[in-house]
Amino acid sequence: MKTSAQILAFSRDIGGAQALLPVLIAMTIDERNVTILASKSSFSLYQEYQLQCELFDESLFSLKPEDYVNKLIARWNPTLILLGSSPSHSSP
């Protein structure tokens, strides 16, 4: 089933979710059509701020990230994708 989402927000780690959080809150207040895909680690953060989100399949993402992301794009058909990222623990 193809669902229309104007904006798709995606972050795999909690740091990326924290980076997206202020933007997503502002977009929600502005009543933008935002779909948030959350990992298990970031799901509770979004719930804490009463943002609607759904879990993405981390095992499929880990297996073939490019294929999984292409399927997300095909399903949601976004006009804008917001990606959250944070540095790895080994970064200086």
LUMNU-945915 format. One record per residue (C-alpha): y, x, z; residue number from 0; chain. Coordinates in Angstrom, 2 decimals. Example, Ala and Ser with C-alpha at 12.3 -4.5 7.8 and 13.67 -1.06 7.14 Angstrom:
// LUMNU-945915
py;px;pz;k;c
-4.50;12.30;7.80;0;A
-1.06;13.67;7.14;1;A
//
This chain:
// LUMNU-945915
py;px;pz;k;c
0.00;0.00;0.00;0;A
3.39;1.37;-0.98;1;A
6.11;0.89;1.62;2;A
9.78;1.50;0.95;3;A
11.60;3.71;3.45;4;A
15.01;4.97;2.62;5;A
14.77;7.91;5.02;6;A
11.57;9.61;6.17;7;A
11.77;11.94;9.20;8;A
8.92;14.33;9.92;9;A
8.35;17.11;12.40;10;A
5.10;18.65;13.46;11;A
6.22;20.33;16.68;12;A
8.27;19.27;19.70;13;A
11.10;21.71;18.94;14;A
11.54;20.23;15.49;15;A
11.55;16.73;16.98;16;A
14.21;17.80;19.48;17;A
16.31;19.13;16.59;18;A
16.02;15.82;14.71;19;A
16.59;13.61;17.75;20;A
20.44;13.40;17.73;21;A
20.47;12.70;13.99;22;A
17.80;10.00;14.31;23;A
19.59;8.34;17.21;24;A
22.83;8.25;15.21;25;A
21.03;6.83;12.18;26;A
19.37;4.15;14.28;27;A
22.71;3.16;15.81;28;A
24.11;3.00;12.27;29;A
21.13;0.75;11.39;30;A
19.79;3.04;8.68;31;A
16.30;2.42;7.36;32;A
14.49;5.35;8.99;33;A
10.75;5.91;9.29;34;A
9.78;8.54;11.85;35;A
6.41;10.24;11.63;36;A
5.51;11.89;14.92;37;A
2.88;14.35;16.06;38;A
1.01;13.75;19.30;39;A
3.33;16.23;21.04;40;A
6.55;14.54;19.88;41;A
5.47;10.89;20.09;42;A
6.46;10.48;23.75;43;A
9.86;12.11;23.12;44;A
10.72;9.49;20.51;45;A
9.44;6.71;22.78;46;A
11.61;8.02;25.61;47;A
14.64;7.37;23.40;48;A
13.23;4.02;22.23;49;A
12.84;5.19;18.64;50;A
10.11;3.49;16.64;51;A
7.65;5.99;15.20;52;A
4.10;6.30;14.03;53;A
1.60;9.09;14.44;54;A
0.72;11.18;11.44;55;A
-2.78;12.56;10.91;56;A
-2.53;16.14;12.17;57;A
-6.06;17.04;11.09;58;A
-5.39;16.04;7.47;59;A
-2.05;17.84;7.55;60;A
-3.71;21.03;8.86;61;A
-6.43;20.85;6.22;62;A
-4.19;20.55;3.14;63;A
-0.49;20.29;4.09;64;A
0.84;20.00;0.55;65;A
-1.60;17.23;-0.40;66;A
-0.89;15.32;2.81;67;A
2.89;15.53;2.36;68;A
2.55;14.37;-1.25;69;A
0.60;11.34;0.00;70;A
3.32;10.60;2.55;71;A
5.96;10.73;-0.19;72;A
3.89;8.45;-2.42;73;A
3.36;5.97;0.42;74;A
6.92;5.81;1.78;75;A
8.88;6.55;-1.41;76;A
11.90;7.95;0.50;77;A
15.26;8.73;-1.00;78;A
15.82;11.34;1.73;79;A
13.39;13.39;3.84;80;A
14.48;14.97;7.12;81;A
12.33;17.82;8.34;82;A
12.54;19.25;11.85;83;A
11.69;22.89;12.40;84;A
11.82;25.32;15.26;85;A
11.16;29.07;15.43;86;A
7.70;30.28;16.35;87;A
7.19;31.81;19.76;88;A
6.80;35.24;18.18;89;A
10.26;35.19;16.58;90;A
12.80;37.62;18.04;91;A
//
